Amino acid sequence: MSETADRDHIRRHIALIDEASLEPGLSADGFREAFRNHAGGVAVVTADAGRGPVALTATSVISVSATPPLLVFSVSALSSATPTILESSSLVVHLLGAGQVDLARLCATSGVDRFADTGAWARLETGEPYFVAAPVCIRGAIAATFAAGASTLVVVNATHAHYAPTNDARSDASRPLVYHNRTWHQLSELSELTDPHLFSKERRTSHGQAEDHHREHAARQDRPHHR
């Protein structure tokens, strides 16, 4: 068996579930509404199966294993980039910061040339297209694909990580771009939540110290003054 045939055999497109066995579920609108307030990190996926580069914006990227290094995302059958991604042997996943919101919008917009700005993208030594502004790009080989409803789950074996060299990009990495309630947001140190138990303990400690200080001050006021 040739290397290509062997790879295709390993990557058989498997139906993940038997839809006929499913119980009646939520409507499409009801399902979307349920997930409306579930925030997702924003990524861009690029690939080229030999007919030119494609890209799409995804909020479904998750890491599933560090050993081996595997990540998963889903692609919709309605996306024009999906056929090329599924035909490719490798791809690049860009983890975006707040500074790349325009890139996220670009790759989420239908009917536009996402690679028109030739200065915005380049190719890795292995040939995959990538956008140079992304703080982190993960190059990976597609290990498996699974059909799930109108989407396909893509399992990727991460082989290389590329980090943008500029200070601006590193700053963006500390301000991740997220999608929530149908719009874009950024995370930062201002959005960090303090442990409520720790906060309560600190508050009690601070309150106790204030009370001790008040009692000590009152005691000093009650002492007789000697000339």
Secondary structure, 3 states (H helix, E strand, C coil): CCHHHHHHHHCCEEECCCHHHCCCCCCHHHHHHHHCCCCEECEEEEECCCCCCEEEEECCCEEEEECCEEEEEEEECCCCCHHHHHHCCEEEEEECEHHHHHHHHHHCCCCCCCCCCCCCEEECCCCCEEECCCCEEEEEEEEEEEEECCEEEEEEEEEEEEECCCHHHHHHHCCEEEEECCEEEECCHHHCCCCHHHHHHHHHHHHHHHHHHHHHHHHHHHCCCCC
